[in-house]
Every structure is written in C-alpha cells, then in structure tokens.
C-alpha cells in the first residue's frame, strides 16, 4: 500500500490533488474491510488517509472527489471503524487515464 504521510490542511489540498490525479472523472465507494485479507486486490496504487480521530480525513476525501457524501462524516469522533475503499478514475496532466484507490482509515 502506498501511504501518503503528510499533515493535511486546506492549503495542501492542491498538492494532494496533484499527487492523486489531475482530474477525477469518477469516484465510487468500493467496500469496507475490517481485516487486510478482506481488502480489494492491490491492482492499482492506494493512498491511505490516516490521522487522529475527527480531524477531517473523510471531509478531505469528499473535497478531493468533489462529492459531499462519498465518505461518511460525523461531528462525533471515532465513527470510521473500518478501512473504507474508494475507487477514483481520472486523467493525469499528460491526459493518461489513471485509476487509484483512496482508503479512509480509522
């Protein structure tokens, strides 16, 4: 799994957006998993968002994908209890089609 370790804030959004892909054309929830063996096949790059509870990881995923309710959000900490996989399709800066997984971790 390719992990993206960075301190995330709204100013870094464009940097992270560039890393994932230049233009997201499709975003889809794939599955939730409570164990590694239940995760999707590693057939594409994966970017996992990790951090303390209630810091906005799910909100950042929604912002990057330009979808309000792709990743579930809550005002109460600790609501994400599973590894949530989202598939992103898009076109990079060279107009090459790319597929990625974004993983929302507890």
N, CA, C and O atoms as CSV, one atom per row, in Angstrom:
chain,resi,resn,atom,element,x,y,z
A,1,UNK,N,N,0.851,-1.175,0.000
A,1,UNK,CA,C,0.000,0.000,0.000
A,1,UNK,C,C,0.890,1.229,0.000
A,1,UNK,O,O,1.810,1.328,0.812
A,2,UNK,N,N,0.630,2.158,-0.892
A,2,UNK,CA,C,1.355,3.422,-0.917
A,2,UNK,C,C,0.688,4.373,0.058
A,2,UNK,O,O,-0.433,4.823,-0.179
A,3,UNK,N,N,1.370,4.683,1.159
A,3,UNK,CA,C,0.789,5.570,2.156
A,3,UNK,C,C,1.262,6.994,1.927
A,3,UNK,O,O,2.434,7.238,1.641
A,4,UNK,N,N,0.359,7.902,2.053
A,4,UNK,CA,C,0.670,9.313,1.904
A,4,UNK,C,C,0.724,9.906,3.305
A,4,UNK,O,O,-0.313,10.152,3.922
A,5,UNK,N,N,1.929,10.134,3.803
A,5,UNK,CA,C,2.091,10.689,5.139
A,5,UNK,C,C,2.315,12.186,5.018
A,5,UNK,O,O,3.365,12.630,4.552
A,6,UNK,N,N,1.365,12.932,5.420
A,6,UNK,CA,C,1.503,14.387,5.402
A,6,UNK,C,C,0.513,14.993,6.378
A,6,UNK,O,O,-0.489,14.367,6.724
A,7,UNK,N,N,0.785,16.173,6.809
A,7,UNK,CA,C,-0.186,16.913,7.622
A,7,UNK,C,C,-1.122,17.595,6.642
A,7,UNK,O,O,-0.700,18.384,5.796
A,8,UNK,N,N,-2.394,17.279,6.773
A,8,UNK,CA,C,-3.366,17.753,5.801
A,8,UNK,C,C,-4.097,18.985,6.313
A,8,UNK,O,O,-4.596,19.011,7.439
A,9,UNK,N,N,-4.149,19.979,5.487
A,9,UNK,CA,C,-4.997,21.122,5.753
A,9,UNK,C,C,-5.479,21.668,4.414
A,9,UNK,O,O,-5.044,21.203,3.360
A,10,UNK,N,N,-6.340,22.613,4.447
A,10,UNK,CA,C,-6.980,23.089,3.226
A,10,UNK,C,C,-5.961,23.707,2.258
A,10,UNK,O,O,-6.183,23.679,1.048
A,11,UNK,N,N,-4.850,24.263,2.762
A,11,UNK,CA,C,-3.839,24.837,1.876
A,11,UNK,C,C,-3.103,23.742,1.092
A,11,UNK,O,O,-2.633,24.003,-0.015
A,12,UNK,N,N,-2.993,22.532,1.635
A,12,UNK,CA,C,-2.296,21.442,0.958
A,12,UNK,C,C,-3.190,20.697,-0.023
A,12,UNK,O,O,-2.732,19.764,-0.682
A,13,UNK,N,N,-4.439,21.083,-0.131
A,13,UNK,CA,C,-5.379,20.358,-0.988
A,13,UNK,C,C,-4.877,20.242,-2.421
A,13,UNK,O,O,-4.956,19.160,-3.002
A,14,UNK,N,N,-4.367,21.310,-3.007
A,14,UNK,CA,C,-3.930,21.252,-4.399
A,14,UNK,C,C,-2.732,20.334,-4.565
A,14,UNK,O,O,-2.622,19.661,-5.590
A,15,UNK,N,N,-1.827,20.283,-3.589
A,15,UNK,CA,C,-0.675,19.386,-3.636
A,15,UNK,C,C,-1.136,17.925,-3.639
A,15,UNK,O,O,-0.669,17.125,-4.450
A,16,UNK,N,N,-2.041,17.588,-2.743
A,16,UNK,CA,C,-2.536,16.218,-2.649
A,16,UNK,C,C,-3.349,15.864,-3.888
A,16,UNK,O,O,-3.249,14.747,-4.396
A,17,UNK,N,N,-4.139,16.786,-4.368
A,17,UNK,CA,C,-4.938,16.582,-5.573
A,17,UNK,C,C,-4.025,16.245,-6.756
A,17,UNK,O,O,-4.343,15.361,-7.552
A,18,UNK,N,N,-2.896,16.946,-6.873
A,18,UNK,CA,C,-1.941,16.687,-7.942
A,18,UNK,C,C,-1.324,15.302,-7.807
A,18,UNK,O,O,-1.112,14.625,-8.813
A,19,UNK,N,N,-1.034,14.868,-6.591
A,19,UNK,CA,C,-0.459,13.540,-6.375
A,19,UNK,C,C,-1.439,12.457,-6.812
A,19,UNK,O,O,-1.041,11.497,-7.472
A,20,UNK,N,N,-2.695,12.595,-6.460
A,20,UNK,CA,C,-3.673,11.550,-6.759
A,20,UNK,C,C,-3.982,11.489,-8.239
A,20,UNK,O,O,-3.923,10.409,-8.827
A,21,UNK,N,N,-4.299,12.578,-8.846
A,21,UNK,CA,C,-4.522,12.697,-10.287
A,21,UNK,C,C,-4.990,14.110,-10.593
A,21,UNK,O,O,-5.571,14.778,-9.738
A,22,UNK,N,N,-4.743,14.548,-11.778
A,22,UNK,CA,C,-5.039,15.935,-12.107
A,22,UNK,C,C,-6.537,16.199,-12.237
A,22,UNK,O,O,-7.007,17.275,-11.866
A,23,UNK,N,N,-7.282,15.244,-12.752
A,23,UNK,CA,C,-8.709,15.470,-12.962
A,23,UNK,C,C,-9.470,14.177,-12.667
A,23,UNK,O,O,-9.342,13.199,-13.404
A,24,UNK,N,N,-10.253,14.171,-11.604
A,24,UNK,CA,C,-11.035,12.992,-11.234
A,24,UNK,C,C,-12.315,12.979,-12.050
A,24,UNK,O,O,-13.104,13.922,-11.997
A,25,UNK,N,N,-12.521,11.903,-12.810
A,25,UNK,CA,C,-13.712,11.807,-13.642
A,25,UNK,C,C,-14.788,10.934,-13.009
A,25,UNK,O,O,-15.961,11.047,-13.363
A,26,UNK,N,N,-14.400,10.062,-12.074
A,26,UNK,CA,C,-15.358,9.143,-11.472
A,26,UNK,C,C,-14.859,8.725,-10.102
A,26,UNK,O,O,-13.697,8.346,-9.960
A,27,UNK,N,N,-15.710,8.785,-9.097
A,27,UNK,CA,C,-15.381,8.353,-7.735
A,27,UNK,C,C,-16.489,7.446,-7.238
A,27,UNK,O,O,-17.670,7.764,-7.375
A,28,UNK,N,N,-16.106,6.308,-6.658
A,28,UNK,CA,C,-17.079,5.297,-6.279
A,28,UNK,C,C,-16.645,4.594,-5.004
A,28,UNK,O,O,-15.479,4.223,-4.870
A,29,UNK,N,N,-17.574,4.404,-4.054
A,29,UNK,CA,C,-17.291,3.579,-2.882
A,29,UNK,C,C,-17.174,2.132,-3.345
A,29,UNK,O,O,-18.037,1.645,-4.076
A,30,UNK,N,N,-16.112,1.437,-2.926
A,30,UNK,CA,C,-15.889,0.053,-3.336
A,30,UNK,C,C,-16.323,-0.910,-2.247
A,30,UNK,O,O,-17.193,-1.752,-2.469
A,31,UNK,N,N,-15.715,-0.791,-1.057
A,31,UNK,CA,C,-16.070,-1.686,0.041
A,31,UNK,C,C,-15.420,-1.226,1.327
A,31,UNK,O,O,-14.511,-0.397,1.324
A,32,UNK,N,N,-15.907,-1.785,2.436
A,32,UNK,CA,C,-15.298,-1.603,3.747
A,32,UNK,C,C,-14.710,-2.938,4.174
A,32,UNK,O,O,-15.241,-3.998,3.844
A,33,UNK,N,N,-13.611,-2.876,4.910
A,33,UNK,CA,C,-12.961,-4.105,5.367
A,33,UNK,C,C,-12.466,-3.916,6.793
A,33,UNK,O,O,-11.989,-2.844,7.166
A,34,UNK,N,N,-12.590,-4.983,7.583
A,34,UNK,CA,C,-12.081,-4.923,8.951
A,34,UNK,C,C,-10.767,-5.675,9.108
A,34,UNK,O,O,-10.131,-5.603,10.160
A,35,UNK,N,N,-10.351,-6.407,8.055
A,35,UNK,CA,C,-9.088,-7.144,8.061
A,35,UNK,C,C,-8.434,-6.990,6.696
A,35,UNK,O,O,-9.118,-6.822,5.686
A,36,UNK,N,N,-7.112,-7.048,6.673
A,36,UNK,CA,C,-6.351,-6.900,5.426
A,36,UNK,C,C,-6.808,-7.898,4.370
A,36,UNK,O,O,-6.905,-7.545,3.195
A,37,UNK,N,N,-7.086,-9.124,4.761
A,37,UNK,CA,C,-7.474,-10.146,3.778
A,37,UNK,C,C,-8.812,-9.844,3.091
A,37,UNK,O,O,-9.127,-10.450,2.067
A,38,UNK,N,N,-9.593,-8.922,3.638
A,38,UNK,CA,C,-10.872,-8.554,3.022
A,38,UNK,C,C,-10.774,-7.302,2.139
A,38,UNK,O,O,-11.771,-6.866,1.563
A,39,UNK,N,N,-9.580,-6.732,2.037
A,39,UNK,CA,C,-9.378,-5.541,1.217
A,39,UNK,C,C,-9.403,-5.917,-0.265
A,39,UNK,O,O,-9.157,-7.073,-0.609
A,40,UNK,N,N,-9.693,-4.965,-1.137
A,40,UNK,CA,C,-9.659,-5.243,-2.576
A,40,UNK,C,C,-8.252,-5.642,-3.029
A,40,UNK,O,O,-7.267,-5.351,-2.350
A,41,UNK,N,N,-8.172,-6.303,-4.170
A,41,UNK,CA,C,-6.879,-6.669,-4.735
A,41,UNK,C,C,-6.038,-5.415,-4.962
A,41,UNK,O,O,-6.555,-4.348,-5.290
A,42,UNK,N,N,-4.743,-5.574,-4.781
A,42,UNK,CA,C,-3.813,-4.446,-4.968
A,42,UNK,C,C,-3.452,-4.309,-6.442
A,42,UNK,O,O,-2.304,-4.518,-6.832
A,43,UNK,N,N,-4.433,-3.960,-7.246
A,43,UNK,CA,C,-4.241,-3.873,-8.694
A,43,UNK,C,C,-4.006,-2.446,-9.181
A,43,UNK,O,O,-3.927,-2.211,-10.387
A,44,UNK,N,N,-3.892,-1.491,-8.256
A,44,UNK,CA,C,-3.651,-0.088,-8.599
A,44,UNK,C,C,-3.038,0.601,-7.381
A,44,UNK,O,O,-3.081,0.047,-6.283
A,45,UNK,N,N,-2.476,1.779,-7.547
A,45,UNK,CA,C,-1.919,2.497,-6.394
A,45,UNK,C,C,-3.000,2.807,-5.359
A,45,UNK,O,O,-4.158,3.048,-5.700
A,46,UNK,N,N,-2.598,2.797,-4.098
A,46,UNK,CA,C,-3.510,3.109,-2.994
A,46,UNK,C,C,-2.926,4.259,-2.182
A,46,UNK,O,O,-1.731,4.282,-1.885
A,47,UNK,N,N,-3.775,5.201,-1.832
A,47,UNK,CA,C,-3.389,6.313,-0.977
A,47,UNK,C,C,-4.280,6.267,0.250
A,47,UNK,O,O,-5.498,6.423,0.157
A,48,UNK,N,N,-3.658,6.051,1.405
A,48,UNK,CA,C,-4.422,5.923,2.643
A,48,UNK,C,C,-4.338,7.215,3.439
A,48,UNK,O,O,-3.268,7.811,3.563
A,49,UNK,N,N,-5.466,7.639,3.974
A,49,UNK,CA,C,-5.529,8.822,4.815
A,49,UNK,C,C,-5.625,8.360,6.261
A,49,UNK,O,O,-6.607,7.745,6.674
A,50,UNK,N,N,-4.582,8.672,7.018
A,50,UNK,CA,C,-4.532,8.278,8.420
A,50,UNK,C,C,-4.346,9.525,9.272
A,50,UNK,O,O,-3.808,10.533,8.812
A,51,UNK,N,N,-4.791,9.443,10.502
A,51,UNK,CA,C,-4.628,10.582,11.411
A,51,UNK,C,C,-5.512,10.406,12.624
A,51,UNK,O,O,-6.241,9.422,12.749
A,52,UNK,N,N,-5.439,11.345,13.486
A,52,UNK,CA,C,-6.253,11.310,14.701
A,52,UNK,C,C,-7.735,11.347,14.368
A,52,UNK,O,O,-8.143,11.737,13.274
A,53,UNK,N,N,-8.508,10.937,15.327
A,53,UNK,CA,C,-9.955,10.921,15.166
A,53,UNK,C,C,-10.500,12.339,15.038
A,53,UNK,O,O,-10.056,13.251,15.735
A,54,UNK,N,N,-11.468,12.512,14.139
A,54,UNK,CA,C,-12.201,13.771,13.988
A,54,UNK,C,C,-11.330,14.944,13.530
A,54,UNK,O,O,-11.516,16.072,13.985
A,55,UNK,N,N,-10.366,14.672,12.614
A,55,UNK,CA,C,-9.542,15.764,12.086
A,55,UNK,C,C,-9.916,16.131,10.656
A,55,UNK,O,O,-9.363,17.078,10.097
A,56,UNK,N,N,-10.854,15.387,10.051
A,56,UNK,CA,C,-11.323,15.758,8.727
A,56,UNK,C,C,-10.829,14.894,7.585
A,56,UNK,O,O,-10.829,15.343,6.439
A,57,UNK,N,N,-10.405,13.656,7.860
A,57,UNK,CA,C,-9.938,12.765,6.790
A,57,UNK,C,C,-11.052,12.486,5.787
A,57,UNK,O,O,-10.831,12.584,4.580
A,58,UNK,N,N,-12.231,12.145,6.262
A,58,UNK,CA,C,-13.359,11.864,5.361
A,58,UNK,C,C,-13.791,13.117,4.610
A,58,UNK,O,O,-14.143,13.043,3.433
A,59,UNK,N,N,-13.767,14.255,5.273
A,59,UNK,CA,C,-14.112,15.515,4.625
A,59,UNK,C,C,-13.111,15.850,3.520
A,59,UNK,O,O,-13.499,16.347,2.463
A,60,UNK,N,N,-11.837,15.582,3.756
A,60,UNK,CA,C,-10.824,15.818,2.736
A,60,UNK,C,C,-11.063,14.934,1.512
A,60,UNK,O,O,-10.935,15.400,0.380
A,61,UNK,N,N,-11.404,13.679,1.724
A,61,UNK,CA,C,-11.711,12.768,0.616
A,61,UNK,C,C,-12.890,13.312,-0.187
A,61,UNK,O,O,-12.846,13.337,-1.417
A,62,UNK,N,N,-13.936,13.744,0.499
A,62,UNK,CA,C,-15.100,14.319,-0.193
A,62,UNK,C,C,-14.718,15.561,-0.988
A,62,UNK,O,O,-15.206,15.759,-2.100
A,63,UNK,N,N,-13.856,16.390,-0.430
A,63,UNK,CA,C,-13.420,17.609,-1.110
A,63,UNK,C,C,-12.605,17.272,-2.354
A,63,UNK,O,O,-12.832,17.845,-3.420
A,64,UNK,N,N,-11.663,16.349,-2.223
A,64,UNK,CA,C,-10.839,15.960,-3.369
A,64,UNK,C,C,-11.685,15.393,-4.507
A,64,UNK,O,O,-11.419,15.646,-5.681
A,65,UNK,N,N,-12.703,14.625,-4.140
A,65,UNK,CA,C,-13.560,13.974,-5.141
A,65,UNK,C,C,-14.710,14.871,-5.589
A,65,UNK,O,O,-15.469,14.507,-6.487
A,66,UNK,N,N,-14.840,16.043,-4.967
A,66,UNK,CA,C,-15.922,16.975,-5.262
A,66,UNK,C,C,-17.291,16.319,-5.098
A,66,UNK,O,O,-18.198,16.519,-5.906
A,67,UNK,N,N,-17.412,15.527,-4.026
A,67,UNK,CA,C,-18.668,14.862,-3.665
A,67,UNK,C,C,-18.922,15.122,-2.188
A,67,UNK,O,O,-18.009,14.980,-1.373
A,68,UNK,N,N,-20.125,15.494,-1.833
A,68,UNK,CA,C,-20.420,15.852,-0.451
A,68,UNK,C,C,-20.576,14.647,0.472
A,68,UNK,O,O,-20.268,14.748,1.660
A,69,UNK,N,N,-21.043,13.519,-0.040
A,69,UNK,CA,C,-21.337,12.390,0.838
A,69,UNK,C,C,-20.729,11.075,0.349
A,69,UNK,O,O,-21.290,10.009,0.602
A,70,UNK,N,N,-19.603,11.135,-0.339
A,70,UNK,CA,C,-18.942,9.906,-0.765
A,70,UNK,C,C,-18.416,9.148,0.459
A,70,UNK,O,O,-18.728,7.974,0.655
A,71,UNK,N,N,-17.618,9.836,1.276
A,71,UNK,CA,C,-17.143,9.276,2.539
A,71,UNK,C,C,-18.037,9.821,3.651
A,71,UNK,O,O,-18.295,11.023,3.720
A,72,UNK,N,N,-18.498,8.944,4.503
A,72,UNK,CA,C,-19.385,9.353,5.599
A,72,UNK,C,C,-18.628,10.224,6.593
A,72,UNK,O,O,-17.491,9.923,6.956
A,73,UNK,N,N,-19.266,11.299,7.027
A,73,UNK,CA,C,-18.677,12.203,8.015
A,73,UNK,C,C,-19.605,12.309,9.220
A,73,UNK,O,O,-20.793,11.999,9.141
A,74,UNK,N,N,-19.029,12.756,10.347
A,74,UNK,CA,C,-19.807,12.903,11.571
A,74,UNK,C,C,-19.140,13.951,12.455
A,74,UNK,O,O,-17.936,14.188,12.356
A,75,UNK,N,N,-19.929,14.569,13.313
A,75,UNK,CA,C,-19.376,15.505,14.293
A,75,UNK,C,C,-18.763,14.770,15.472
A,75,UNK,O,O,-17.975,15.347,16.221
A,76,UNK,N,N,-19.117,13.502,15.642
A,76,UNK,CA,C,-18.618,12.714,16.772
A,76,UNK,C,C,-17.365,11.942,16.361
A,76,UNK,O,O,-17.344,11.310,15.305
A,77,UNK,N,N,-16.317,11.992,17.198
A,77,UNK,CA,C,-15.090,11.273,16.863
A,77,UNK,C,C,-15.274,9.758,16.878
A,77,UNK,O,O,-16.133,9.232,17.586
A,78,UNK,N,N,-14.464,9.074,16.094
A,78,UNK,CA,C,-14.430,7.625,16.124
A,78,UNK,C,C,-15.479,6.927,15.287
A,78,UNK,O,O,-15.696,5.730,15.474
A,79,UNK,N,N,-16.140,7.615,14.377
A,79,UNK,CA,C,-17.200,6.992,13.576
A,79,UNK,C,C,-16.643,6.079,12.480
A,79,UNK,O,O,-17.305,5.114,12.097
A,80,UNK,N,N,-15.443,6.364,11.968
A,80,UNK,CA,C,-14.840,5.490,10.969
A,80,UNK,C,C,-14.163,4.348,11.716
A,80,UNK,O,O,-13.159,4.558,12.396
A,81,UNK,N,N,-14.707,3.145,11.592
A,81,UNK,CA,C,-14.159,1.991,12.323
A,81,UNK,C,C,-13.621,0.912,11.385
A,81,UNK,O,O,-13.015,-0.058,11.843
A,82,UNK,N,N,-13.835,1.070,10.084
A,82,UNK,CA,C,-13.357,0.107,9.098
A,82,UNK,C,C,-12.469,0.812,8.083
A,82,UNK,O,O,-12.454,2.040,8.007
A,83,UNK,N,N,-11.726,0.024,7.302
A,83,UNK,CA,C,-10.968,0.571,6.175
A,83,UNK,C,C,-11.954,0.727,5.025
A,83,UNK,O,O,-12.497,-0.263,4.533
A,84,UNK,N,N,-12.187,1.961,4.596
A,84,UNK,CA,C,-13.158,2.245,3.545
A,84,UNK,C,C,-12.432,2.571,2.245
A,84,UNK,O,O,-11.657,3.524,2.178
A,85,UNK,N,N,-12.690,1.769,1.214
A,85,UNK,CA,C,-12.021,1.909,-0.078
A,85,UNK,C,C,-12.902,2.641,-1.076
A,85,UNK,O,O,-14.088,2.344,-1.223
A,86,UNK,N,N,-12.291,3.613,-1.764
A,86,UNK,CA,C,-12.955,4.366,-2.812
A,86,UNK,C,C,-12.106,4.266,-4.072
A,86,UNK,O,O,-10.887,4.429,-4.020
A,87,UNK,N,N,-12.744,4.002,-5.190
A,87,UNK,CA,C,-12.052,3.911,-6.471
A,87,UNK,C,C,-12.181,5.242,-7.196
A,87,UNK,O,O,-13.279,5.785,-7.325
A,88,UNK,N,N,-11.056,5.764,-7.667
A,88,UNK,CA,C,-11.044,7.012,-8.414
A,88,UNK,C,C,-10.504,6.750,-9.803
A,88,UNK,O,O,-9.455,6.126,-9.961
A,89,UNK,N,N,-11.208,7.220,-10.795
A,89,UNK,CA,C,-10.715,7.194,-12.165
A,89,UNK,C,C,-10.530,8.628,-12.595
A,89,UNK,O,O,-11.307,9.508,-12.226
A,90,UNK,N,N,-9.500,8.853,-13.376
A,90,UNK,CA,C,-9.265,10.215,-13.817
A,90,UNK,C,C,-8.223,10.283,-14.904
A,90,UNK,O,O,-7.749,9.266,-15.410
A,91,UNK,N,N,-7.877,11.511,-15.250
A,91,UNK,CA,C,-6.903,11.780,-16.302
A,91,UNK,C,C,-5.807,12.629,-15.688
A,91,UNK,O,O,-6.087,13.648,-15.056
A,92,UNK,N,N,-4.544,12.211,-15.871
A,92,UNK,CA,C,-3.448,12.980,-15.299
A,92,UNK,C,C,-3.079,14.157,-16.199
A,92,UNK,O,O,-3.728,14.407,-17.215
A,93,UNK,N,N,-2.021,14.877,-15.806
A,93,UNK,CA,C,-1.637,16.088,-16.548
A,93,UNK,C,C,-1.194,15.798,-17.975
A,93,UNK,O,O,-1.149,16.711,-18.800
A,94,UNK,N,N,-0.862,14.531,-18.288
A,94,UNK,CA,C,-0.475,14.152,-19.653
A,94,UNK,C,C,-1.626,13.494,-20.412
A,94,UNK,O,O,-1.419,12.881,-21.459
A,95,UNK,N,N,-2.835,13.627,-19.877
A,95,UNK,CA,C,-4.048,13.077,-20.492
A,95,UNK,C,C,-4.025,11.548,-20.558
A,95,UNK,O,O,-4.596,10.956,-21.473
A,96,UNK,N,N,-3.366,10.914,-19.586
A,96,UNK,CA,C,-3.321,9.455,-19.489
A,96,UNK,C,C,-4.338,9.028,-18.436
A,96,UNK,O,O,-4.372,9.588,-17.340
A,97,UNK,N,N,-5.167,8.035,-18.768
A,97,UNK,CA,C,-6.178,7.555,-17.823
A,97,UNK,C,C,-5.493,6.841,-16.664
A,97,UNK,O,O,-4.608,6.012,-16.876
A,98,UNK,N,N,-5.898,7.160,-15.452
A,98,UNK,CA,C,-5.332,6.592,-14.237
A,98,UNK,C,C,-6.450,6.115,-13.323
A,98,UNK,O,O,-7.528,6.709,-13.275
A,99,UNK,N,N,-6.180,5.032,-12.598
A,99,UNK,CA,C,-7.096,4.551,-11.567
A,99,UNK,C,C,-6.333,4.463,-10.253
A,99,UNK,O,O,-5.164,4.078,-10.225
A,100,UNK,N,N,-7.000,4.821,-9.178
A,100,UNK,CA,C,-6.400,4.827,-7.848
A,100,UNK,C,C,-7.430,4.355,-6.837
A,100,UNK,O,O,-8.635,4.403,-7.083
A,101,UNK,N,N,-6.933,3.896,-5.693
A,101,UNK,CA,C,-7.779,3.714,-4.520
A,101,UNK,C,C,-7.406,4.794,-3.515
A,101,UNK,O,O,-6.226,5.077,-3.305
A,102,UNK,N,N,-8.403,5.387,-2.902
A,102,UNK,CA,C,-8.206,6.192,-1.698
A,102,UNK,C,C,-8.796,5.354,-0.568
A,102,UNK,O,O,-9.895,4.815,-0.691
A,103,UNK,N,N,-8.061,5.251,0.522
A,103,UNK,CA,C,-8.520,4.462,1.663
A,103,UNK,C,C,-8.689,5.379,2.861
A,103,UNK,O,O,-7.746,6.054,3.274
A,104,UNK,N,N,-9.888,5.399,3.416
A,104,UNK,CA,C,-10.200,6.172,4.621
A,104,UNK,C,C,-10.007,5.223,5.801
A,104,UNK,O,O,-10.764,4.266,5.966
A,105,UNK,N,N,-8.992,5.493,6.620
A,105,UNK,CA,C,-8.676,4.621,7.754
A,105,UNK,C,C,-9.211,5.203,9.060
A,105,UNK,O,O,-9.365,6.418,9.191
A,106,UNK,N,N,-9.491,4.331,10.019
A,106,UNK,CA,C,-9.973,4.821,11.327
A,106,UNK,C,C,-8.936,5.669,12.036
A,106,UNK,O,O,-9.184,6.153,13.140
